[in-house]
Amino acid sequence: MTMTADPLDTARELAASVPDPEMPMLTLADLGVLRDVRRESDGTVVVAITPTYSGCPAMAEIRADIARTLRRNGYPRVRVDTVLAPAWTTDWITQSGRHKLRESGYSPPGRASPHGPVALMLGPPPRNVTCPRCDSTDTQRISEFGATACKAMYRCRTCHEPFDHFKEI
């Protein structure tokens, strides 16, 4: 990371570089959860983040990691705010983040549903999932829920390898 001369830009770069605790190959910037970094008149650095979903158990750890990173780098007054609107979407994951997911053996999410009315479905949504190992689209869902609620388990029918798919939200 290249530190800039502007202390607020440096604070933004530091917050952006914090890894996600559940998927440490991704930074908060890669995931698109870092919304804003600003400085208040009393010098407090305020970081705004949006959870990937409202019940995300990693949010407390993410807030603590941001505060710890900034304090270790000369920002003694830090506050981390949670912003719920607009709701996070997997469309906010950067291209770099999608590439890192694939390199780590995850199938990155496709485009999320467009804004507007969402059709009611009484089962898991259909997905066209590509195997991150062999690029085959001949895949089978094993479980709608993986190690975390944002992942689903799949198996490739071509290379026979299991893999996680980061679900579209």
N, C-alpha and C positions, 0 to 999 in steps of 0.2 A: 504494500500500500504506500502511495506517495502522499506525504503530508503536505498540505498547502499552507500558505502564510496566514490565511484567514482562520482564526480560532474556531469560528462556527463551521466553516467548511471542514476543518479537521475533525471536529466533533461529529459531523455528519458521516464522514468517511469511517470513523471508528465505530459508530453505531451500525453502519451498513455492513461492516466486516464481521459482526458477531455471528457465529454459526448457530443454526437451528439445533436445539438439543436432541430432537428426535431424528433428524436427518442432517448430521454434521457436515456433510459434503456441500450443503447449501448455506449461504449467508442470509441474513434478513433481507438484504437487497435482492439476492437471487429470488427469494420467495415473494417479494413484493409486499411484505408486511410493514416495512418502514415507510411511514407516511410523511413525517415532517420532523425537522430538528430546528429549534429556535432558541434564542436566549432572551430571558426576561430582564427587566430593568435592574433587578437585584443580582444579576449574574447567573441565575439558575439556568442550566441547560435543560430544555424540555424536549423529550423525544416522544413522538406520537407513533404508535403501532396499532395495527389492526390484526386481530387473531384470525387464523385460517378458518376457524369456526368458533361460535360463542362458548362452547364448553371445552376448548382446547386446554388440556392439563399442563401443557408446556409454558403457558403464559407467565406464570410466576417465575419460572426459571429464566425465561427470556428477559423479563424486566430486570431481574437481579444481575444477569450477565451484562446487559447494557449499562446499568449503573456502575457495576464493578469495572468494566472496561473504561468507561469515561473517567471515573475517579482515579484509576491507576495512571491515567494519562493527563492528569492535571486539571480535571474539572471536578472540584469538590462538591458543588451543588448540582444535583441531578434529579430530575423528576421524569418518570415514564408514565405517559397517559395512554389509555386504551381508547381507540376510536372505533365505534361499531358501525358507523354509516359513512359512506356506503360499505356494504358487506364485502369482505374479501372474496375474490374469485381466482380460480386457477389460471385465468387469463392474465393475471398480474405476475405470474412466474416469468422471469426474463428468459431470453433465448439461451443465455449462459447457464441459467439454472436448469433448463430443460436438457441441455447438453450434459451437465454434471449428473443429473438423474440417470440418464441413459448410460453414461460411462460407469456409473455405480451399480448397474444391473437393474434399474427401475424403468418401467415403461412410463414415459411422461404423459401427463394428461392431454387430451385433445381440447378443442374449444369448448368452453362452458356453454350452457344454453343461453340464447340471446335474451336480453332483458324483455320483460313483458310477461304475459300469462304463461304459466308452466302447466303442461298437461299432467293430470293426476295419473300416476302409475302405481299399481299395487304390487309391483315386484321391482327387483333391481333394474336400473336403466340399461338398455342395450348399449354396448360399446364396441367399437372397432379397435381392438388392442393389438399393437404390434410387439412382437418379442424383441426385447432389447439386445438379445444375443445373436439372433440369426435373421432378424427383420421379417420373419414370417407373420402373416396375419391369421394363420390357422391356429388360433389360441382358444383355450377353454377356461372359463371362470371356475375356480375351485371353491372360493369363498368370497362373499361380498365384503368381508372384513378381515384385514390382515393384522399386523402387530399394532397398528394404530387405526383409528376410525377413518383416516384419510387415505388408507391403502386397501386394495383388494388383492386377493391371491389368484394368480393365473398359472396355467401350464401351457407350454408351447407343444402343439401336436407334431411339429416338424423336428425340433431338436430335443424334445421331451424334457426340457428344463423348466423348473418352476421359477416364477418371478413375481415381484410386487408391481402393481399398477397404481400410480398416484391418481386418485379419482378426481374427476371433473366436479367442480363446485361452482 
